[in-house]
């Protein structure tokens, strides 16, 4: 993410098959919200290293967002102990976030740098209606169980709903 674009939020999700943590920073760009995926698994060096990485970027000002049913919630107690603003999205919020992300894609209000993992997840994603509403969630299918996609969806949702346009540390 270019340094001139202020970090707005971090999205987290964990692949339930492999236990790999996917992290997506979201920043405000001139055209809307820009999301990326970190190439490395922050948990490969241990939970405390991952918590420190998140703290170094989010501190107490930027939201860290994840689905409430994600295995990534294992990090929540340690993040909260540091004072990080953690938001665990329940079912209706995940549906809002998923639907909002797809709408932003259609309207070119969200961007990323041609990340092959994220593009593959978007292409292979299946949608399911959420309890009869007009919104839907992404099914946990595909090679990564949609975890990279959910990390980006959560980052986008955090930026749109909780992010601050101008943050000064």
C-alpha positions as CSV (number, residue, x, y, z in Angstrom):
1,X,0.0,0.0,0.0
2,X,1.6,3.3,-1.0
3,X,2.7,5.3,2.1
4,X,0.8,8.4,1.1
5,X,-2.5,6.5,1.5
6,X,-3.4,6.4,5.2
7,X,-4.0,2.9,6.6
8,X,-7.7,2.7,7.4
9,X,-8.2,-0.9,8.8
10,X,-6.8,-4.4,8.9
11,X,-8.8,-7.5,8.0
12,X,-7.9,-10.9,9.3
13,X,-9.1,-14.4,8.6
14,X,-7.6,-17.9,9.0
15,X,-7.8,-20.7,6.6
16,X,-9.5,-23.5,8.6
17,X,-7.8,-26.2,6.5
18,X,-4.2,-25.1,7.0
19,X,-4.4,-22.6,9.9
20,X,-2.7,-19.9,7.8
21,X,-3.5,-16.4,8.9
22,X,-4.4,-14.0,6.0
23,X,-4.0,-10.3,6.7
24,X,-5.4,-7.5,4.5
25,X,-4.5,-3.9,5.1
26,X,-7.0,-1.4,3.7
27,X,-6.0,2.2,2.9
28,X,-8.0,5.2,1.6
29,X,-7.0,5.8,-2.0
30,X,-8.1,8.6,-4.4
31,X,-10.6,6.2,-6.0
32,X,-12.0,4.7,-2.7
33,X,-10.5,1.9,-0.6
34,X,-7.4,-0.1,-1.6
35,X,-6.9,-3.6,-0.2
36,X,-3.9,-5.9,-0.3
37,X,-2.9,-9.3,1.1
38,X,0.2,-9.9,3.0
39,X,2.3,-12.5,1.3
40,X,3.5,-14.1,4.5
41,X,1.7,-15.9,7.3
42,X,2.2,-13.7,10.4
43,X,1.5,-16.7,12.7
44,X,4.5,-18.6,11.3
45,X,6.6,-16.8,13.9
46,X,4.1,-17.2,16.7
47,X,1.1,-15.5,18.0
48,X,3.0,-12.8,20.0
49,X,4.9,-11.8,16.8
50,X,1.6,-11.6,14.9
51,X,0.0,-9.5,17.7
52,X,3.0,-7.2,17.7
53,X,2.8,-6.7,13.9
54,X,-0.9,-5.8,14.2
55,X,-0.2,-3.5,17.2
56,X,2.6,-1.7,15.3
57,X,0.2,-0.8,12.5
58,X,-3.3,-0.5,14.2
59,X,-2.5,0.7,17.7
60,X,-5.6,1.9,19.4
61,X,-6.9,4.0,16.4
62,X,-7.4,1.6,13.4
63,X,-10.0,-1.1,13.4
64,X,-9.0,-4.8,13.1
65,X,-11.9,-6.7,11.7
66,X,-12.5,-10.5,11.3
67,X,-15.5,-12.8,11.0
68,X,-16.7,-14.0,14.5
69,X,-16.6,-17.6,13.3
70,X,-13.0,-17.4,12.1
71,X,-10.2,-19.4,13.7
72,X,-8.3,-16.0,13.7
73,X,-10.4,-15.1,16.8
74,X,-7.7,-17.0,18.8
75,X,-5.8,-13.7,18.6
76,X,-8.6,-11.6,20.1
77,X,-7.6,-11.8,23.8
78,X,-4.0,-10.8,23.1
79,X,-5.1,-8.0,20.7
80,X,-7.6,-6.7,23.3
81,X,-5.0,-6.8,26.0
82,X,-2.8,-4.4,23.9
83,X,-5.8,-2.1,23.5
84,X,-6.4,-2.8,19.8
85,X,-9.9,-2.0,18.5
86,X,-11.1,-5.5,17.4
87,X,-14.4,-6.0,15.7
88,X,-15.8,-9.5,15.2
89,X,-18.4,-9.6,12.6
90,X,-21.5,-11.6,13.3
91,X,-23.6,-13.3,10.5
92,X,-25.6,-10.3,9.4
93,X,-22.5,-8.1,9.4
94,X,-20.6,-10.7,7.4
95,X,-23.4,-10.6,4.9
96,X,-23.4,-6.8,4.8
97,X,-19.6,-6.8,4.4
98,X,-19.7,-9.4,1.6
99,X,-22.5,-7.6,-0.3
100,X,-20.8,-4.3,0.2
101,X,-17.5,-5.6,-1.1
102,X,-19.0,-6.9,-4.3
103,X,-20.9,-3.7,-4.8
104,X,-17.6,-1.7,-4.4
105,X,-16.0,-4.1,-6.9
106,X,-18.8,-3.4,-9.5
107,X,-18.5,0.3,-8.9
108,X,-14.7,0.3,-9.0
109,X,-14.6,1.8,-5.5
110,X,-12.2,-0.9,-4.2
111,X,-8.9,-1.7,-5.8
112,X,-5.9,-4.0,-5.4
113,X,-2.7,-4.7,-7.2
114,X,-3.6,-7.8,-9.2
115,X,-2.9,-10.2,-6.4
116,X,-3.3,-13.7,-7.9
117,X,-4.5,-15.3,-4.6
118,X,-7.2,-12.7,-4.1
119,X,-8.2,-12.8,-7.8
120,X,-8.5,-16.6,-7.6
121,X,-10.6,-16.4,-4.5
122,X,-13.0,-13.9,-6.1
123,X,-13.3,-16.1,-9.2
124,X,-13.9,-19.3,-7.3
125,X,-16.2,-17.8,-4.6
126,X,-19.7,-19.1,-4.3
127,X,-22.4,-17.0,-2.8
128,X,-25.2,-18.0,-0.5
129,X,-28.2,-15.9,0.5
130,X,-28.1,-15.0,4.1
131,X,-31.3,-16.1,5.8
132,X,-33.7,-14.9,3.1
133,X,-32.3,-11.4,3.0
134,X,-31.2,-9.7,-0.1
135,X,-27.6,-10.0,1.1
136,X,-25.3,-13.0,0.9
137,X,-22.1,-14.4,2.3
138,X,-19.2,-16.1,0.5
139,X,-19.2,-19.9,1.0
140,X,-16.1,-21.4,2.6
141,X,-15.0,-23.1,-0.6
142,X,-12.0,-23.2,-2.8
143,X,-8.3,-23.9,-2.2
144,X,-8.1,-21.4,0.7
145,X,-11.6,-21.8,2.0
146,X,-12.2,-18.1,1.0
147,X,-10.0,-16.9,3.9
148,X,-8.0,-14.4,1.8
149,X,-11.2,-13.0,0.4
150,X,-12.7,-12.6,3.8
151,X,-9.6,-10.9,5.0
152,X,-10.0,-8.3,2.2
153,X,-13.8,-8.1,2.8
154,X,-13.2,-7.4,6.5
155,X,-10.5,-4.8,5.7
156,X,-12.8,-3.0,3.3
157,X,-15.7,-3.1,5.8
158,X,-13.5,-1.8,8.6
159,X,-12.3,1.1,6.4
160,X,-15.8,2.0,5.2
161,X,-17.5,1.6,8.6
162,X,-14.9,2.4,11.2
163,X,-11.8,3.9,9.4
164,X,-10.8,7.5,9.7
165,X,-9.9,9.4,6.6
166,X,-7.0,11.3,8.2
167,X,-5.2,9.6,11.0
168,X,-2.2,11.2,12.6
169,X,-0.1,9.1,15.1
